[in-house]
Amino acid sequence: MKICLSCNARFNISEWNCPECGFIPINKEGYLCFAPDLTKESEGFKYIF
Ligand SMILES: [Zn+2]
């Protein structure tokens, strides 16, 4: 499950863009940007799923 950082909608689709508001969590480097403070850690994305 993914959670939109913009509207907090919860959705379960393969795409990362939010079906509710269209928000796409990609930063300027082109990486998915859910947790800017945790991206340097190997388990930084674990809490999302
Ligand atoms: Zn959204």
mmCIF file of the protein (N, C-alpha, C, O) and its ligand, coordinates in Angstrom:
data_MODEL
# 
_entry.id   MODEL 
# 
loop_
_entity.id 
_entity.type 
_entity.pdbx_number_of_molecules 
1 polymer     1 
2 non-polymer 1 
# 
_entity_poly.entity_id                      1 
_entity_poly.type                           'polypeptide(L)' 
_entity_poly.nstd_linkage                   no 
_entity_poly.nstd_monomer                   no 
_entity_poly.pdbx_seq_one_letter_code       MKICLSCNARFNISEWNCPECGFIPINKEGYLCFAPDLTKESEGFKYIF 
_entity_poly.pdbx_seq_one_letter_code_can   MKICLSCNARFNISEWNCPECGFIPINKEGYLCFAPDLTKESEGFKYIF 
_entity_poly.pdbx_strand_id                 A 
# 
loop_
_entity_poly_seq.entity_id 
_entity_poly_seq.num 
_entity_poly_seq.mon_id 
_entity_poly_seq.hetero 
1 1  MET n 
1 2  LYS n 
1 3  ILE n 
1 4  CYS n 
1 5  LEU n 
1 6  SER n 
1 7  CYS n 
1 8  ASN n 
1 9  ALA n 
1 10 ARG n 
1 11 PHE n 
1 12 ASN n 
1 13 ILE n 
1 14 SER n 
1 15 GLU n 
1 16 TRP n 
1 17 ASN n 
1 18 CYS n 
1 19 PRO n 
1 20 GLU n 
1 21 CYS n 
1 22 GLY n 
1 23 PHE n 
1 24 ILE n 
1 25 PRO n 
1 26 ILE n 
1 27 ASN n 
1 28 LYS n 
1 29 GLU n 
1 30 GLY n 
1 31 TYR n 
1 32 LEU n 
1 33 CYS n 
1 34 PHE n 
1 35 ALA n 
1 36 PRO n 
1 37 ASP n 
1 38 LEU n 
1 39 THR n 
1 40 LYS n 
1 41 GLU n 
1 42 SER n 
1 43 GLU n 
1 44 GLY n 
1 45 PHE n 
1 46 LYS n 
1 47 TYR n 
1 48 ILE n 
1 49 PHE n 
# 
loop_
_struct_asym.id 
_struct_asym.entity_id 
A 1 
B 2 
# 
loop_
_chem_comp.id 
_chem_comp.type 
_chem_comp.mon_nstd_flag 
ALA 'L-peptide linking' y 
ARG 'L-peptide linking' y 
ASN 'L-peptide linking' y 
ASP 'L-peptide linking' y 
CYS 'L-peptide linking' y 
GLU 'L-peptide linking' y 
GLY 'peptide linking'   y 
ILE 'L-peptide linking' y 
LEU 'L-peptide linking' y 
LYS 'L-peptide linking' y 
MET 'L-peptide linking' y 
PHE 'L-peptide linking' y 
PRO 'L-peptide linking' y 
SER 'L-peptide linking' y 
THR 'L-peptide linking' y 
TRP 'L-peptide linking' y 
TYR 'L-peptide linking' y 
ZN  non-polymer         . 
# 
_pdbx_entity_nonpoly.entity_id   2 
_pdbx_entity_nonpoly.name        ? 
_pdbx_entity_nonpoly.comp_id     ZN 
# 
_pdbx_nonpoly_scheme.asym_id         B 
_pdbx_nonpoly_scheme.entity_id       2 
_pdbx_nonpoly_scheme.mon_id          ZN 
_pdbx_nonpoly_scheme.ndb_seq_num     1 
_pdbx_nonpoly_scheme.pdb_seq_num     101 
_pdbx_nonpoly_scheme.auth_seq_num    101 
_pdbx_nonpoly_scheme.pdb_mon_id      ZN 
_pdbx_nonpoly_scheme.auth_mon_id     ZN 
_pdbx_nonpoly_scheme.pdb_strand_id   A 
_pdbx_nonpoly_scheme.pdb_ins_code    . 
# 
loop_
_atom_site.group_PDB 
_atom_site.id 
_atom_site.type_symbol 
_atom_site.label_atom_id 
_atom_site.label_alt_id 
_atom_site.label_comp_id 
_atom_site.label_asym_id 
_atom_site.label_entity_id 
_atom_site.label_seq_id 
_atom_site.pdbx_PDB_ins_code 
_atom_site.Cartn_x 
_atom_site.Cartn_y 
_atom_site.Cartn_z 
_atom_site.occupancy 
_atom_site.B_iso_or_equiv 
_atom_site.pdbx_formal_charge 
_atom_site.auth_seq_id 
_atom_site.auth_comp_id 
_atom_site.auth_asym_id 
_atom_site.auth_atom_id 
_atom_site.pdbx_PDB_model_num 
ATOM   1   N  N  . MET A 1 1  ? 0.846  -1.198 0.000   1.00 0.00 ? 1   MET A N  1 
ATOM   2   C  CA . MET A 1 1  ? 0.000  0.000  0.000   1.00 0.00 ? 1   MET A CA 1 
ATOM   3   C  C  . MET A 1 1  ? 0.876  1.241  0.000   1.00 0.00 ? 1   MET A C  1 
ATOM   4   O  O  . MET A 1 1  ? 1.942  1.281  0.615   1.00 0.00 ? 1   MET A O  1 
ATOM   5   N  N  . LYS A 1 2  ? 0.398  2.236  -0.701  1.00 0.00 ? 2   LYS A N  1 
ATOM   6   C  CA . LYS A 1 2  ? 1.115  3.499  -0.746  1.00 0.00 ? 2   LYS A CA 1 
ATOM   7   C  C  . LYS A 1 2  ? 0.248  4.593  -0.120  1.00 0.00 ? 2   LYS A C  1 
ATOM   8   O  O  . LYS A 1 2  ? -0.981 4.523  -0.144  1.00 0.00 ? 2   LYS A O  1 
ATOM   9   N  N  . ILE A 1 3  ? 0.900  5.579  0.425   1.00 0.00 ? 3   ILE A N  1 
ATOM   10  C  CA . ILE A 1 3  ? 0.169  6.686  1.031   1.00 0.00 ? 3   ILE A CA 1 
ATOM   11  C  C  . ILE A 1 3  ? 0.635  7.993  0.397   1.00 0.00 ? 3   ILE A C  1 
ATOM   12  O  O  . ILE A 1 3  ? 1.826  8.304  0.390   1.00 0.00 ? 3   ILE A O  1 
ATOM   13  N  N  . CYS A 1 4  ? -0.312 8.745  -0.127  1.00 0.00 ? 4   CYS A N  1 
ATOM   14  C  CA . CYS A 1 4  ? 0.019  10.013 -0.773  1.00 0.00 ? 4   CYS A CA 1 
ATOM   15  C  C  . CYS A 1 4  ? 0.521  11.025 0.248   1.00 0.00 ? 4   CYS A C  1 
ATOM   16  O  O  . CYS A 1 4  ? -0.101 11.241 1.288   1.00 0.00 ? 4   CYS A O  1 
ATOM   17  N  N  . LEU A 1 5  ? 1.656  11.642 -0.067  1.00 0.00 ? 5   LEU A N  1 
ATOM   18  C  CA . LEU A 1 5  ? 2.210  12.638 0.834   1.00 0.00 ? 5   LEU A CA 1 
ATOM   19  C  C  . LEU A 1 5  ? 1.448  13.954 0.748   1.00 0.00 ? 5   LEU A C  1 
ATOM   20  O  O  . LEU A 1 5  ? 1.555  14.807 1.629   1.00 0.00 ? 5   LEU A O  1 
ATOM   21  N  N  . SER A 1 6  ? 0.688  14.104 -0.313  1.00 0.00 ? 6   SER A N  1 
ATOM   22  C  CA . SER A 1 6  ? -0.025 15.350 -0.526  1.00 0.00 ? 6   SER A CA 1 
ATOM   23  C  C  . SER A 1 6  ? -1.387 15.357 0.154   1.00 0.00 ? 6   SER A C  1 
ATOM   24  O  O  . SER A 1 6  ? -1.731 16.313 0.850   1.00 0.00 ? 6   SER A O  1 
ATOM   25  N  N  . CYS A 1 7  ? -2.169 14.286 -0.046  1.00 0.00 ? 7   CYS A N  1 
ATOM   26  C  CA . CYS A 1 7  ? -3.526 14.264 0.496   1.00 0.00 ? 7   CYS A CA 1 
ATOM   27  C  C  . CYS A 1 7  ? -3.763 13.118 1.478   1.00 0.00 ? 7   CYS A C  1 
ATOM   28  O  O  . CYS A 1 7  ? -4.865 12.961 2.005   1.00 0.00 ? 7   CYS A O  1 
ATOM   29  N  N  . ASN A 1 8  ? -2.707 12.307 1.723   1.00 0.00 ? 8   ASN A N  1 
ATOM   30  C  CA . ASN A 1 8  ? -2.795 11.183 2.659   1.00 0.00 ? 8   ASN A CA 1 
ATOM   31  C  C  . ASN A 1 8  ? -3.748 10.082 2.225   1.00 0.00 ? 8   ASN A C  1 
ATOM   32  O  O  . ASN A 1 8  ? -4.134 9.237  3.033   1.00 0.00 ? 8   ASN A O  1 
ATOM   33  N  N  . ALA A 1 9  ? -4.127 10.087 0.957   1.00 0.00 ? 9   ALA A N  1 
ATOM   34  C  CA . ALA A 1 9  ? -4.976 9.015  0.452   1.00 0.00 ? 9   ALA A CA 1 
ATOM   35  C  C  . ALA A 1 9  ? -4.177 7.712  0.437   1.00 0.00 ? 9   ALA A C  1 
ATOM   36  O  O  . ALA A 1 9  ? -2.979 7.712  0.151   1.00 0.00 ? 9   ALA A O  1 
ATOM   37  N  N  . ARG A 1 10 ? -4.838 6.623  0.743   1.00 0.00 ? 10  ARG A N  1 
ATOM   38  C  CA . ARG A 1 10 ? -4.186 5.314  0.695   1.00 0.00 ? 10  ARG A CA 1 
ATOM   39  C  C  . ARG A 1 10 ? -4.647 4.593  -0.562  1.00 0.00 ? 10  ARG A C  1 
ATOM   40  O  O  . ARG A 1 10 ? -5.842 4.522  -0.848  1.00 0.00 ? 10  ARG A O  1 
ATOM   41  N  N  . PHE A 1 11 ? -3.684 4.057  -1.310  1.00 0.00 ? 11  PHE A N  1 
ATOM   42  C  CA . PHE A 1 11 ? -4.048 3.381  -2.542  1.00 0.00 ? 11  PHE A CA 1 
ATOM   43  C  C  . PHE A 1 11 ? -3.130 2.206  -2.781  1.00 0.00 ? 11  PHE A C  1 
ATOM   44  O  O  . PHE A 1 11 ? -2.043 2.134  -2.208  1.00 0.00 ? 11  PHE A O  1 
ATOM   45  N  N  . ASN A 1 12 ? -3.559 1.287  -3.622  1.00 0.00 ? 12  ASN A N  1 
ATOM   46  C  CA . ASN A 1 12 ? -2.822 0.048  -3.830  1.00 0.00 ? 12  ASN A CA 1 
ATOM   47  C  C  . ASN A 1 12 ? -2.736 -0.256 -5.321  1.00 0.00 ? 12  ASN A C  1 
ATOM   48  O  O  . ASN A 1 12 ? -3.316 -1.230 -5.802  1.00 0.00 ? 12  ASN A O  1 
ATOM   49  N  N  . ILE A 1 13 ? -2.009 0.583  -6.041  1.00 0.00 ? 13  ILE A N  1 
ATOM   50  C  CA . ILE A 1 13 ? -1.830 0.409  -7.474  1.00 0.00 ? 13  ILE A CA 1 
ATOM   51  C  C  . ILE A 1 13 ? -0.354 0.391  -7.792  1.00 0.00 ? 13  ILE A C  1 
ATOM   52  O  O  . ILE A 1 13 ? 0.465  0.769  -6.953  1.00 0.00 ? 13  ILE A O  1 
ATOM   53  N  N  . SER A 1 14 ? 0.005  -0.042 -8.995  1.00 0.00 ? 14  SER A N  1 
ATOM   54  C  CA . SER A 1 14 ? 1.406  -0.159 -9.353  1.00 0.00 ? 14  SER A CA 1 
ATOM   55  C  C  . SER A 1 14 ? 2.056  1.194  -9.608  1.00 0.00 ? 14  SER A C  1 
ATOM   56  O  O  . SER A 1 14 ? 3.258  1.361  -9.401  1.00 0.00 ? 14  SER A O  1 
ATOM   57  N  N  . GLU A 1 15 ? 1.268  2.150  -10.054 1.00 0.00 ? 15  GLU A N  1 
ATOM   58  C  CA . GLU A 1 15 ? 1.820  3.477  -10.297 1.00 0.00 ? 15  GLU A CA 1 
ATOM   59  C  C  . GLU A 1 15 ? 1.968  4.230  -8.977  1.00 0.00 ? 15  GLU A C  1 
ATOM   60  O  O  . GLU A 1 15 ? 1.297  3.938  -7.987  1.00 0.00 ? 15  GLU A O  1 
ATOM   61  N  N  . TRP A 1 16 ? 2.878  5.217  -9.002  1.00 0.00 ? 16  TRP A N  1 
ATOM   62  C  CA . TRP A 1 16 ? 3.121  5.980  -7.782  1.00 0.00 ? 16  TRP A CA 1 
ATOM   63  C  C  . TRP A 1 16 ? 2.325  7.273  -7.734  1.00 0.00 ? 16  TRP A C  1 
ATOM   64  O  O  . TRP A 1 16 ? 2.286  7.945  -6.703  1.00 0.00 ? 16  TRP A O  1 
ATOM   65  N  N  . ASN A 1 17 ? 1.686  7.624  -8.852  1.00 0.00 ? 17  ASN A N  1 
ATOM   66  C  CA . ASN A 1 17 ? 0.911  8.856  -8.803  1.00 0.00 ? 17  ASN A CA 1 
ATOM   67  C  C  . ASN A 1 17 ? -0.401 8.609  -8.064  1.00 0.00 ? 17  ASN A C  1 
ATOM   68  O  O  . ASN A 1 17 ? -1.041 7.570  -8.229  1.00 0.00 ? 17  ASN A O  1 
ATOM   69  N  N  . CYS A 1 18 ? -0.776 9.564  -7.263  1.00 0.00 ? 18  CYS A N  1 
ATOM   70  C  CA . CYS A 1 18 ? -1.967 9.419  -6.436  1.00 0.00 ? 18  CYS A CA 1 
ATOM   71  C  C  . CYS A 1 18 ? -3.241 9.489  -7.286  1.00 0.00 ? 18  CYS A C  1 
ATOM   72  O  O  . CYS A 1 18 ? -3.409 10.425 -8.068  1.00 0.00 ? 18  CYS A O  1 
ATOM   73  N  N  . PRO A 1 19 ? -4.140 8.506  -7.139  1.00 0.00 ? 19  PRO A N  1 
ATOM   74  C  CA . PRO A 1 19 ? -5.397 8.514  -7.907  1.00 0.00 ? 19  PRO A CA 1 
ATOM   75  C  C  . PRO A 1 19 ? -6.375 9.558  -7.393  1.00 0.00 ? 19  PRO A C  1 
ATOM   76  O  O  . PRO A 1 19 ? -7.355 9.879  -8.064  1.00 0.00 ? 19  PRO A O  1 
ATOM   77  N  N  . GLU A 1 20 ? -6.112 10.086 -6.210  1.00 0.00 ? 20  GLU A N  1 
ATOM   78  C  CA . GLU A 1 20 ? -7.022 11.069 -5.627  1.00 0.00 ? 20  GLU A CA 1 
ATOM   79  C  C  . GLU A 1 20 ? -6.677 12.489 -6.071  1.00 0.00 ? 20  GLU A C  1 
ATOM   80  O  O  . GLU A 1 20 ? -7.555 13.252 -6.476  1.00 0.00 ? 20  GLU A O  1 
ATOM   81  N  N  . CYS A 1 21 ? -5.403 12.833 -5.991  1.00 0.00 ? 21  CYS A N  1 
ATOM   82  C  CA . CYS A 1 21 ? -5.015 14.214 -6.287  1.00 0.00 ? 21  CYS A CA 1 
ATOM   83  C  C  . CYS A 1 21 ? -3.976 14.313 -7.398  1.00 0.00 ? 21  CYS A C  1 
ATOM   84  O  O  . CYS A 1 21 ? -3.660 15.412 -7.853  1.00 0.00 ? 21  CYS A O  1 
ATOM   85  N  N  . GLY A 1 22 ? -3.440 13.170 -7.841  1.00 0.00 ? 22  GLY A N  1 
ATOM   86  C  CA . GLY A 1 22 ? -2.471 13.189 -8.931  1.00 0.00 ? 22  GLY A CA 1 
ATOM   87  C  C  . GLY A 1 22 ? -1.049 13.478 -8.513  1.00 0.00 ? 22  GLY A C  1 
ATOM   88  O  O  . GLY A 1 22 ? -0.163 13.582 -9.362  1.00 0.00 ? 22  GLY A O  1 
ATOM   89  N  N  . PHE A 1 23 ? -0.814 13.610 -7.221  1.00 0.00 ? 23  PHE A N  1 
ATOM   90  C  CA . PHE A 1 23 ? 0.519  13.903 -6.720  1.00 0.00 ? 23  PHE A CA 1 
ATOM   91  C  C  . PHE A 1 23 ? 1.495  12.783 -7.052  1.00 0.00 ? 23  PHE A C  1 
ATOM   92  O  O  . PHE A 1 23 ? 1.173  11.610 -6.867  1.00 0.00 ? 23  PHE A O  1 
ATOM   93  N  N  . ILE A 1 24 ? 2.683  13.127 -7.541  1.00 0.00 ? 24  ILE A N  1 
ATOM   94  C  CA . ILE A 1 24 ? 3.712  12.139 -7.845  1.00 0.00 ? 24  ILE A CA 1 
ATOM   95  C  C  . ILE A 1 24 ? 4.942  12.436 -6.991  1.00 0.00 ? 24  ILE A C  1 
ATOM   96  O  O  . ILE A 1 24 ? 5.566  13.486 -7.149  1.00 0.00 ? 24  ILE A O  1 
ATOM   97  N  N  . PRO A 1 25 ? 5.292  11.531 -6.097  1.00 0.00 ? 25  PRO A N  1 
ATOM   98  C  CA . PRO A 1 25 ? 6.403  11.763 -5.167  1.00 0.00 ? 25  PRO A CA 1 
ATOM   99  C  C  . PRO A 1 25 ? 7.762  11.515 -5.786  1.00 0.00 ? 25  PRO A C  1 
ATOM   100 O  O  . PRO A 1 25 ? 8.460  10.581 -5.391  1.00 0.00 ? 25  PRO A O  1 
ATOM   101 N  N  . ILE A 1 26 ? 8.150  12.331 -6.746  1.00 0.00 ? 26  ILE A N  1 
ATOM   102 C  CA . ILE A 1 26 ? 9.466  12.198 -7.361  1.00 0.00 ? 26  ILE A CA 1 
ATOM   103 C  C  . ILE A 1 26 ? 10.229 13.503 -7.165  1.00 0.00 ? 26  ILE A C  1 
ATOM   104 O  O  . ILE A 1 26 ? 9.710  14.583 -7.447  1.00 0.00 ? 26  ILE A O  1 
ATOM   105 N  N  . ASN A 1 27 ? 11.443 13.397 -6.689  1.00 0.00 ? 27  ASN A N  1 
ATOM   106 C  CA . ASN A 1 27 ? 12.226 14.599 -6.441  1.00 0.00 ? 27  ASN A CA 1 
ATOM   107 C  C  . ASN A 1 27 ? 12.988 15.024 -7.689  1.00 0.00 ? 27  ASN A C  1 
ATOM   108 O  O  . ASN A 1 27 ? 12.866 14.398 -8.741  1.00 0.00 ? 27  ASN A O  1 
ATOM   109 N  N  . LYS A 1 28 ? 13.766 16.076 -7.570  1.00 0.00 ? 28  LYS A N  1 
ATOM   110 C  CA . LYS A 1 28 ? 14.420 16.637 -8.753  1.00 0.00 ? 28  LYS A CA 1 
ATOM   111 C  C  . LYS A 1 28 ? 15.510 15.748 -9.331  1.00 0.00 ? 28  LYS A C  1 
ATOM   112 O  O  . LYS A 1 28 ? 15.930 15.947 -10.471 1.00 0.00 ? 28  LYS A O  1 
ATOM   113 N  N  . GLU A 1 29 ? 15.976 14.760 -8.552  1.00 0.00 ? 29  GLU A N  1 
ATOM   114 C  CA . GLU A 1 29 ? 16.953 13.823 -9.096  1.00 0.00 ? 29  GLU A CA 1 
ATOM   115 C  C  . GLU A 1 29 ? 16.279 12.682 -9.853  1.00 0.00 ? 29  GLU A C  1 
ATOM   116 O  O  . GLU A 1 29 ? 16.957 11.872 -10.485 1.00 0.00 ? 29  GLU A O  1 
ATOM   117 N  N  . GLY A 1 30 ? 14.961 12.612 -9.793  1.00 0.00 ? 30  GLY A N  1 
ATOM   118 C  CA . GLY A 1 30 ? 14.250 11.575 -10.509 1.00 0.00 ? 30  GLY A CA 1 
ATOM   119 C  C  . GLY A 1 30 ? 13.949 10.346 -9.681  1.00 0.00 ? 30  GLY A C  1 
ATOM   120 O  O  . GLY A 1 30 ? 13.449 9.345  -10.195 1.00 0.00 ? 30  GLY A O  1 
ATOM   121 N  N  . TYR A 1 31 ? 14.259 10.423 -8.386  1.00 0.00 ? 31  TYR A N  1 
ATOM   122 C  CA . TYR A 1 31 ? 13.969 9.274  -7.527  1.00 0.00 ? 31  TYR A CA 1 
ATOM   123 C  C  . TYR A 1 31 ? 12.657 9.501  -6.786  1.00 0.00 ? 31  TYR A C  1 
ATOM   124 O  O  . TYR A 1 31 ? 12.264 10.636 -6.517  1.00 0.00 ? 31  TYR A O  1 
ATOM   125 N  N  . LEU A 1 32 ? 11.997 8.411  -6.468  1.00 0.00 ? 32  LEU A N  1 
ATOM   126 C  CA . LEU A 1 32 ? 10.812 8.523  -5.641  1.00 0.00 ? 32  LEU A CA 1 
ATOM   127 C  C  . LEU A 1 32 ? 11.212 9.130  -4.309  1.00 0.00 ? 32  LEU A C  1 
ATOM   128 O  O  . LEU A 1 32 ? 12.209 8.733  -3.706  1.00 0.00 ? 32  LEU A O  1 
ATOM   129 N  N  . CYS A 1 33 ? 10.445 10.073 -3.868  1.00 0.00 ? 33  CYS A N  1 
ATOM   130 C  CA . CYS A 1 33 ? 10.849 10.853 -2.703  1.00 0.00 ? 33  CYS A CA 1 
ATOM   131 C  C  . CYS A 1 33 ? 9.782  10.801 -1.615  1.00 0.00 ? 33  CYS A C  1 
ATOM   132 O  O  . CYS A 1 33 ? 9.008  11.745 -1.452  1.00 0.00 ? 33  CYS A O  1 
ATOM   133 N  N  . PHE A 1 34 ? 9.744  9.711  -0.882  1.00 0.00 ? 34  PHE A N  1 
ATOM   134 C  CA . PHE A 1 34 ? 8.762  9.576  0.189   1.00 0.00 ? 34  PHE A CA 1 
ATOM   135 C  C  . PHE A 1 34 ? 9.318  10.005 1.533   1.00 0.00 ? 34  PHE A C  1 
ATOM   136 O  O  . PHE A 1 34 ? 8.605  10.553 2.373   1.00 0.00 ? 34  PHE A O  1 
ATOM   137 N  N  . ALA A 1 35 ? 10.597 9.748  1.722   1.00 0.00 ? 35  ALA A N  1 
ATOM   138 C  CA . ALA A 1 35 ? 11.195 10.043 3.017   1.00 0.00 ? 35  ALA A CA 1 
ATOM   139 C  C  . ALA A 1 35 ? 12.583 10.652 2.821   1.00 0.00 ? 35  ALA A C  1 
ATOM   140 O  O  . ALA A 1 35 ? 13.589 9.953  2.940   1.00 0.00 ? 35  ALA A O  1 
ATOM   141 N  N  . PRO A 1 36 ? 12.639 11.922 2.526   1.00 0.00 ? 36  PRO A N  1 
ATOM   142 C  CA . PRO A 1 36 ? 13.917 12.598 2.240   1.00 0.00 ? 36  PRO A CA 1 
ATOM   143 C  C  . PRO A 1 36 ? 14.962 12.392 3.325   1.00 0.00 ? 36  PRO A C  1 
ATOM   144 O  O  . PRO A 1 36 ? 16.154 12.338 3.023   1.00 0.00 ? 36  PRO A O  1 
ATOM   145 N  N  . ASP A 1 37 ? 14.545 12.278 4.573   1.00 0.00 ? 37  ASP A N  1 
ATOM   146 C  CA . ASP A 1 37 ? 15.494 12.133 5.672   1.00 0.00 ? 37  ASP A CA 1 
ATOM   147 C  C  . ASP A 1 37 ? 15.981 10.705 5.843   1.00 0.00 ? 37  ASP A C  1 
ATOM   148 O  O  . ASP A 1 37 ? 16.926 10.457 6.591   1.00 0.00 ? 37  ASP A O  1 
ATOM   149 N  N  . LEU A 1 38 ? 15.341 9.757  5.154   1.00 0.00 ? 38  LEU A N  1 
ATOM   150 C  CA . LEU A 1 38 ? 15.662 8.353  5.374   1.00 0.00 ? 38  LEU A CA 1 
ATOM   151 C  C  . LEU A 1 38 ? 16.238 7.666  4.141   1.00 0.00 ? 38  LEU A C  1 
ATOM   152 O  O  . LEU A 1 38 ? 16.595 6.490  4.196   1.00 0.00 ? 38  LEU A O  1 
ATOM   153 N  N  . THR A 1 39 ? 16.329 8.394  3.029   1.00 0.00 ? 39  THR A N  1 
ATOM   154 C  CA . THR A 1 39 ? 16.737 7.767  1.777   1.00 0.00 ? 39  THR A CA 1 
ATOM   155 C  C  . THR A 1 39 ? 18.157 7.221  1.831   1.00 0.00 ? 39  THR A C  1 
ATOM   156 O  O  . THR A 1 39 ? 18.516 6.362  1.025   1.00 0.00 ? 39  THR A O  1 
ATOM   157 N  N  . LYS A 1 40 ? 18.964 7.699  2.758   1.00 0.00 ? 40  LYS A N  1 
ATOM   158 C  CA . LYS A 1 40 ? 20.338 7.215  2.858   1.00 0.00 ? 40  LYS A CA 1 
ATOM   159 C  C  . LYS A 1 40 ? 20.411 5.892  3.615   1.00 0.00 ? 40  LYS A C  1 
ATOM   160 O  O  . LYS A 1 40 ? 21.452 5.235  3.624   1.00 0.00 ? 40  LYS A O  1 
ATOM   161 N  N  . GLU A 1 41 ? 19.320 5.506  4.242   1.00 0.00 ? 41  GLU A N  1 
ATOM   162 C  CA . GLU A 1 41 ? 19.311 4.264  5.011   1.00 0.00 ? 41  GLU A CA 1 
ATOM   163 C  C  . GLU A 1 41 ? 18.697 3.136  4.185   1.00 0.00 ? 41  GLU A C  1 
ATOM   164 O  O  . GLU A 1 41 ? 17.762 3.357  3.415   1.00 0.00 ? 41  GLU A O  1 
ATOM   165 N  N  . SER A 1 42 ? 19.224 1.942  4.350   1.00 0.00 ? 42  SER A N  1 
ATOM   166 C  CA . SER A 1 42 ? 18.815 0.817  3.529   1.00 0.00 ? 42  SER A CA 1 
ATOM   167 C  C  . SER A 1 42 ? 17.337 0.456  3.718   1.00 0.00 ? 42  SER A C  1 
ATOM   168 O  O  . SER A 1 42 ? 16.704 -0.061 2.798   1.00 0.00 ? 42  SER A O  1 
ATOM   169 N  N  . GLU A 1 43 ? 16.796 0.722  4.881   1.00 0.00 ? 43  GLU A N  1 
ATOM   170 C  CA . GLU A 1 43 ? 15.408 0.374  5.150   1.00 0.00 ? 43  GLU A CA 1 
ATOM   171 C  C  . GLU A 1 43 ? 14.530 1.617  5.199   1.00 0.00 ? 43  GLU A C  1 
ATOM   172 O  O  . GLU A 1 43 ? 13.485 1.638  5.850   1.00 0.00 ? 43  GLU A O  1 
ATOM   173 N  N  . GLY A 1 44 ? 14.971 2.628  4.512   1.00 0.00 ? 44  GLY A N  1 
ATOM   174 C  CA . GLY A 1 44 ? 14.270 3.905  4.565   1.00 0.00 ? 44  GLY A CA 1 
ATOM   175 C  C  . GLY A 1 44 ? 12.841 3.866  4.071   1.00 0.00 ? 44  GLY A C  1 
ATOM   176 O  O  . GLY A 1 44 ? 12.015 4.682  4.479   1.00 0.00 ? 44  GLY A O  1 
ATOM   177 N  N  . PHE A 1 45 ? 12.541 2.907  3.180   1.00 0.00 ? 45  PHE A N  1 
ATOM   178 C  CA . PHE A 1 45 ? 11.203 2.853  2.615   1.00 0.00 ? 45  PHE A CA 1 
ATOM   179 C  C  . PHE A 1 45 ? 10.319 1.790  3.280   1.00 0.00 ? 45  PHE A C  1 
ATOM   180 O  O  . PHE A 1 45 ? 9.139  1.649  2.957   1.00 0.00 ? 45  PHE A O  1 
ATOM   181 N  N  . LYS A 1 46 ? 10.900 1.073  4.183   1.00 0.00 ? 46  LYS A N  1 
ATOM   182 C  CA . LYS A 1 46 ? 10.219 -0.083 4.755   1.00 0.00 ? 46  LYS A CA 1 
ATOM   183 C  C  . LYS A 1 46 ? 8.867  0.275  5.376   1.00 0.00 ? 46  LYS A C  1 
ATOM   184 O  O  . LYS A 1 46 ? 7.905  -0.482 5.247   1.00 0.00 ? 46  LYS A O  1 
ATOM   185 N  N  . TYR A 1 47 ? 8.796  1.394  6.029   1.00 0.00 ? 47  TYR A N  1 
ATOM   186 C  CA . TYR A 1 47 ? 7.576  1.742  6.753   1.00 0.00 ? 47  TYR A CA 1 
ATOM   187 C  C  . TYR A 1 47 ? 6.414  2.074  5.838   1.00 0.00 ? 47  TYR A C  1 
ATOM   188 O  O  . TYR A 1 47 ? 5.264  2.104  6.275   1.00 0.00 ? 47  TYR A O  1 
ATOM   189 N  N  . ILE A 1 48 ? 6.710  2.326  4.557   1.00 0.00 ? 48  ILE A N  1 
ATOM   190 C  CA . ILE A 1 48 ? 5.649  2.683  3.626   1.00 0.00 ? 48  ILE A CA 1 
ATOM   191 C  C  . ILE A 1 48 ? 4.749  1.493  3.328   1.00 0.00 ? 48  ILE A C  1 
ATOM   192 O  O  . ILE A 1 48 ? 3.548  1.663  3.117   1.00 0.00 ? 48  ILE A O  1 
ATOM   193 N  N  . PHE A 1 49 ? 5.308  0.304  3.310   1.00 0.00 ? 49  PHE A N  1 
ATOM   194 C  CA . PHE A 1 49 ? 4.563  -0.848 2.817   1.00 0.00 ? 49  PHE A CA 1 
ATOM   195 C  C  . PHE A 1 49 ? 3.964  -1.709 3.928   1.00 0.00 ? 49  PHE A C  1 
ATOM   196 O  O  . PHE A 1 49 ? 3.310  -2.713 3.645   1.00 0.00 ? 49  PHE A O  1 
HETATM 197 ZN ZN . ZN  B 2 .  ? -2.995 12.478 -3.164  1.00 0.00 2 101 ZN  A ZN 1 
# 
